[in-house]
């Protein structure tokens, strides 16, 4: 996310804090620190996070909810760094920020401490060290069981993270360039980011493209070599001259799914959605907030998927058990026949007889049959036992068939939920699914903060004929779409497969076949059959679609439908 180039832009902005005083320190949670700094006659708030997913250090105006009792690390920082900031640097052009602070001890002695911020993904940390380099404490303790390379523990000597013999990019020169590229055995892009600190793989690829070199090339000619040298030298000068333009690059579809934060070479992302910012802190914060939201959304969807999938598996196992039970009673009608045959042979059965050998008059071939008897019972009592077992198995059959139908409905319902969870959903839409699962007693209700009443909206497309097509993203939207549709709006759904409700708004006009086919292709894409080639989609006027009393969310019945076969598509 943040490489050395981006961080150098941030460190430049942070120079306004030099000479300022840290007057307040808070720790909102176990991996975050907030420093209030008075510098240049203004108050500044510096947010520092060692979170593995979104580690960062940025200026912020956000208000944080702090715990009632400050954590130990927060108390330690208050004791040691309530003082004046002497310097802020980026050691070795790495993903490190070093804040040197001068403060007064209880004995009125001036001491220097350093707050080291390591922005390195899962290895991110916030470390306080003394002037002699020993560690006072860190927000994360790293012992030898976690890392055999570098321990981060109180009273241990602090060492910078190993840099794999990389060269500080700010020390880039023709000499070290020659040495690196004379004896190369790696792809050029890989060689760049593995040779110089602060250069990420994506930045390395851009440098190659700027130099008219393929990133995966192993060799190059003199022209390409000169191009590469000049590109690297120009990047170095841009960094030294603070030639930065903070921006965030987003995926081409415009959704808030981010690729990176950058400060140079905006041209490399032509065709992508780019959002520019006045300063790098705002860019990083925007990136991280959305990344956090995407992570939360992904995690919530993953949790719900797991629960729904477990219930689908349970329904599948139930179905197998029902089939096994049906197999065990598939000969129940034979029990009734045995009883009837015994009653027709009352005078042929002797006392103590164990087997009745006779002809089966229910068989058209009049075949011979052997019927087991309890020698201690009368013939009538033996017949009644067979009738009793027949009636018992007959009742079991009716009950099993009923349970199978209920189980199949539940399985279809769960599959419709799972299909909804395969989409890109907002937090509101995820919460709607969660609430639905709670109402259906699939999830237990947990105490949560009251959610703002935000209305989610279905997907909307315009057909080539100009008709509006709406697609539900969850069962709540499916029900609302169908219930609120007009009688002569067209309703579509994949045949016998979990999927979204699709509505074509007719506006009292005849809906052309081209629009129906386009809507059907969308219905196929937003269904369980998304990866199939030829999907059956039913369509009918909304007036023929009914929701039975007590039906589960998203479940309807329909008549007067036609069926079309289409290939799934996600756009028109």
N, C-alpha and C positions, 0 to 999 in steps of 0.2 A: 504494500500500500504506500508507505512513505519510504523513499530511498534517500540517499545522501544529498542529491540535488534538491529535492523538495525541502528536506530538513535545513539545508543551508539558507534557503529563502526565509524559513521560519526563524532561524537563529539571527539573521540580519534584522528582522522585525523586532526581535526580543531585545535588541541593544538599547531600546528606549527604557528598559528596566534597570540598566546599569547605573549605580548610584542611588537607586531607590531602596526603600525599606520594606521588608516583609513584616506586616503588622498583624495579620490574621492567618491562621492555618486551620483548615477543616479536612476531614476525611469522610465523605459521604458514604462510601462503602469500602470493602476490604482491599480494593485495587485502585482506588482513586484518591487523589489529593487536590485540594484547591488552595492556592496561595493568593492572598490579597496583598497587593504591593502598591505603595505610594511612591510614584516617581514622576518627575517633571510637573509637579503640581496637580497630578491627576491620579485617580484610583484605577488600578488595573487588576483584573482577576485572571489568574493563570490556572488552567485546568490540566492536570497530569493524570494519565491513565496507563496502568500496566496490564490492562485487559488483553488477553491473548488475541482476541478477535479484532479489537479496534484500539490498540495502544496508540497514544498520541500525547502531545503537549501543545496546547493552543490557548490563545486569548479567548475569553468567553464573557458573555453578559448573562448567562443562564443562572437562575436561582436554584440552589440545591437544598434538599432536605437532609439535614445532618442528624446523626443519632443523638439520643439524649445524653449518652455517656461517650465521650471521645475514645476511639480505640487507642491502644498502647503506642502504636507507631505515630499517630497524630500527636500524642502527648510528648513523645520523644522529640519530634520536629519542633514543637513549640518551645521546648527547652533549649534546643541547639541552634535554630536558624531564625529566630526573631531578631533580624539584624539587617545590615546593609549589603546589597549585592555588589560585589567587586567586579565580576566578569561573567560573561556567558559565552561559551565556546562550543565548537563541534570538533572534538578530538579526532584527528586522522581522517576527517571527512566521512566518518562512519555514522551509523544511525544512533548517535549518542549526543546528548546535550549535557554539558557540565556547567552548573551554576555555582560559582564560588561566592561564599557569604562570610562576612565579617560580623561577629557578634561578641557580646560581653558575657563573661562567666559570672557566677554568683560572687566570685572573689574580685570582681571588677577588672578582670584581665581580658584583653582582646585576643580572640582566637579566630582562626580561619577553618571553615568546614566546606565541604563540597557536596552538593546534591547531584548525583549522577542519574540521568534518565536514559534508560536503554529501551529504544523503540525497535524491538526485534521479534514481533509476532509472539509465539508461545514462550519465548525466552525474555520477554519484556520485564523490566523491573525498575524500581525506584530505590536508590541506594544512598545512604548518608555516610560519608567518610570523614575522618579527621585529616588534619593537615599533613600527618606523616603517612597517610595512605591506608591506615587500618579502617576496617568497617565498623561503624557504630551500630547500624542496623539497616534492614531493608524491608520493603513491603512484602517481598517474597523471600523465604529462606530456601537456599539451594544447597543441599548436602551432597556427599559423595555418592549416595544411592540414586540421586536424581541426575547428577552430572559428575562424571569422573574427570572432566577437563577443568572445571572451575567451580569452586565452592563460594557461595555468597552467604556468609554467616558472621555474626558479631565477633570482632577482634581478629578476624582473618585479614590478610593483606589484600587489598583490592587490586585486581588486574583487569585491564580492558579485555573484552571478548577477543578470542584469537581471530586474526584477520587473514589466515591462510597465505601469509607472505604477500599480500596485496600492496600495491603502491598507492599512496594518497593521491587521489586524482588531481588535487590542486598542485601537485609536484610533477604533473605530466610534462614530459620533455621529449625532444627528438631522440635523445639517447635511450631513455627507457622504452620508448616506442619501438626503436630498432631492436633492442634486446629481446623484447617480448615477441615480436612478429618475425624475427629471423628463424627461431627454432620452434615454430608452432606445430602442434599436433592435435589441435582442437578446431572446431568450427569457429569462424572469426567472431561471431556474436558472443559465443561462450567465452572465448579467450579475452574479450574486452571486459566483461563483468567479473571474470574470475581473476583478472590481473589488476584492476583498479578499484579502490574503495568508493562507495557511494553511487556506483552505477548499477542499476537494476537490469534484469534481463530484458524488460520491455524497452528501457532506454537504450540498451545496447543494440537491440533490433532496429530502432529508429535511426541510430547513428549509422548503421550499415546501409539502410535504405537511402539516407541522405547522401551517402558516399557512392551510391549506385552499385552496391555490393549485395549479393544475396546473404542473409544472416548465416545460412548453413554452409557457405563456401569454406573450403579448406585452404585454397590457394588464391592468390590474386596477382595481377600484373602491376607494373610500376605506376600506371595511371590510377588504378584503384587504390594502391597503397598511399599515394599522395593525397587522394580524395579523403581516405580514412583519417590520415594524420591531420589534415586541415579541418575536418569535421570535429575531431576530438579537441583540437586546439581552440576552435571557435566556441565549443561548449565550455571549455575552461575559462575563456575570456568572458562569456556571458555570465558565468557564475561570479567571477571576480568583479565584474562591473554591475552586478545586481540587475541584470537584464532579465527580469522575471515577469511572466503573465500568468498568475494562478488560474487554473481552470480544472473542471471535473469532466471526465469523458464518460458518456453513458452509452449503453447499447443502442443499436440503430433503431429499435422499435420505440424508443422514447420512454420506456418504462424505467422505474427507478431501480434498475439493476446496474450496478456500477462496475467500471473496469479499473479506473485509476485516477489519482490526483497528479497533475503535472504542472510544471511552471515554464517549460520551454517546448519548442517544436510542435506548436498547435497544428501546423500544416499536415502533420503525419496522420491526423484523425479526420481528414476531409470525408464527409459522408456520415460521420458519427454525430450524435447530439452532444454539444459542448456548452457548458455553463461557465461563464467567466465570473471572477470575484475580484474585489478591490484588494484583498490581502489573502495570504496563504492560510491564515487561521480560519477564516470563513470557509474557504474551500475544503480544508481538512474536516472541519466540523460538519459541514453539509454532507460530505462523503461518509463520515463515520455515523452520523445520525441515521442516514438511510441504510447503511450497512447493518447497523444494530437492529433497525426495524426489519430489514430483510431477514436477518438471522433469527429474530424473535418470531417472525411470521413462519419461516421455514421450520423452526423448532416446534411451534404450536401445531403446524400441519403434520409434522412427523409424529408427534405424540398422538394426535387424533387418528392418523392412519393406523398406527400400531393398535390402538384400542378397537377400531372398526374392523381391522383385519383379523384380530383375535376372535371377534364375534362372528365374522364370516366363517372362519375355520371351525368354530364351535357349531355353527349351523350346518356346515358340510359334514361334520362327524355325526351330528344328530340324524341327518338324512341317511347316512350309511347304517346307523343303528336301526332306524325305522325299516329300511330294506331288509335287514337281517331278521327283524321281528316278523315282517310279512312272510319271509321265506319259511320261518318256523311254523306258520299257521296256514300255509298255502293249501294243505290237504284237509282243511276244516270241514268241507262238505262231505268228505268220506266218513267222518264221525257220525253224521246224521244218517247216512246210508247204513252204516253198521247197526245203529239203533233200530232202524226200520226192518232190516233183515232179521235181527234177533227176535223182534216182536212177531214177525211172520213165521218164525220157527219155534214158537214157545213149546209146542208139544213134541218137538224132535230133540230137545235139549235135555239130557239126563243130569241128575244131581251129581255135582263134583266134576262136571265136564270142563276142560280147560280150553279147548279149541272147538269152534263151530265150523265144520267144513260143509259148505253148501254152494248153491249157484247164486251169482249176483244178478238178480232180475232187473237191476238198473242198467246193466251193461247189455248193449244190443247183441253181443255175441254170447250172452248168457254164460260168461266164464266162471270158473270155480273160484271161490274165495275162502280164505281162512280168517276167522275173527277170534281174537283172544277173549277169553272169559275169565272172570274171577270165580273159581270153583266154590267159594264160600257164600256167593250171592245167588239169588234167584235169577232166572232169565230176565224178568221185568226190571229187576234192580240193575243188572248189567246194561240193559238197553238205556235206562235212565242216566247211568253214568256217561254213556256216549252222548246222549242228548245234552246233558249238562255241560260237558266239555265243548260240544259243538257251539252251544249258545254263548259260552264264555269266550271262545275264540272269535265268534262272529262279532261280539261286542268289542273285543280287542281290535279286530280289523277296522271297524267303523271309527274307533278312537284314534288308531294309528293313522288312517287316511286323513282324518281331521287335523291331527298334529302335523302331518307332513305338509298339508296345505298352509297351515299357519307358519311353519318353519320356512317354507319356500317363499312366502310373502315377506317374512323377516329377512331372509337372505337377499332377496331382490331389493328390498329397502336399503339394507346395509351396503349393497353394491352401488346403489345410486348415491349414497353418501360418499363412498370411497371414490367414485367417479368425480364427484364435486371437488374432492381434496386433491385431485391431480392438476387442478387449474392454478393460475396465478390469482390469489385471493387477497383482498385487503384484510386488515385486522378486524374490521367490523363484520365482514362476511365470514371469517373464521369463527368469530364469537357467535354469530347466528347459528352456525352448524353446531357449536358446542352447546348452546342453549337448547337446540332441538334434541340433541343426544341426551341431555339431562331430562327433558320432558318425557322422552321415550324410555327413561330409566336405564340407559346404556352407560351413562356417566353419572357419578355422584356429584352433587352440588357442593362447591367449595365456596368459602367466604371470600369474596373479592370486592374490590372497590367498585362503587356504582359506576356503570359505564354510561358515557354520554349517549344520548339518543340520536345516533347518527344513522341515517337511512342509507342502506346499500342500494346500488343500482345494477340492473342487469346489463349485459353486453348489448351494444347496438350496432347494427350494420345497415347499409343502404344498398338495395339490390341494383342491378344494372338497369332495371326499369323504374327506379326511383322509389321503391316501396321500403318502408322501415321494417327491419327484422330484429326482434329482441330475443335474447337467449339467457335463460336463468343460470346463475352460477352456483346456486345451492337450492335446497328444497323450499326455503322460505320465498326466494325469488320465483321459483317455479310455480308455486301455488298462487302468488300474487299476480304473476303474468297471466296465468290461465283464468283465474277468477275475474280479473278486471278487463279481460279481452271482450270485444264486442262479438255478437253472435256470428257475424260473417267474416271475422278475422280467421286466418288459417292457422290451425294448430298442428305441429309436427313433432314426432318423437321416433327414435329408432325402434324397430320392431323387436319385441322380446329381448331387449338389451337395455341395461342401465344407461341413462343419458339425460340431457337437459330438455326442458320444455322449450319449444321454439314457437314464437308467434309472429306471423306476418300481418301487419296492420293493413286492412283493406281500404279503410276510409270510404266504404260503400262503393268501391270500384272492383271490377273483375281482376283477379290476380293472375298475371300471365304465367305460363308454364316455366318460362326461364327463371322467374323469381322463385317459384316453388322448388325448382331443381337446385338453385343456389342456396336456399334456406335448408333444403334436405342435406346438401353437402356439409353445411355448417353443423346441422344436427348430428350427422355422422361423426364429424371431427370431435365434437364435444360430448362424446359417448364412450362407452367401454370398447366399442368397435373401431376406435380411432385408427388403429394400425391395419385394418382390413382393407381389401381392395374394392369389394362390391357389397355395400351395406344396404339392407332393407330399411326404408324409412316410411312410416305410416303418416298420412296427413288427412285431415278432415276439418270441417268448419267447427269453430269453437262451440257452437250450439249443440253439437253432438258429443261434447266432452263433459263428463259428470264426475264429481268427487263424492263417493259414497260416505254416508255418515260413519264416523269412527275410523275412516281410512287414515293411514299414516301420511305424514307430510310428503308431498310430491307424488302421491299415488292417486291415479284417476282411472276411469274406464271410459271407453269411447266406441262409437259405432259409425256406420256409413263412411268408413275410411277407404282410401285407396293406398296403394303401396308403390313406391318408386325405388329403384336401385341406383346408388350413387357412389362416387369415390369421395372420401372425406377431404375437406379443405378448411383451413382456418381463416380464410379471407375471401372476399369476392373480387 
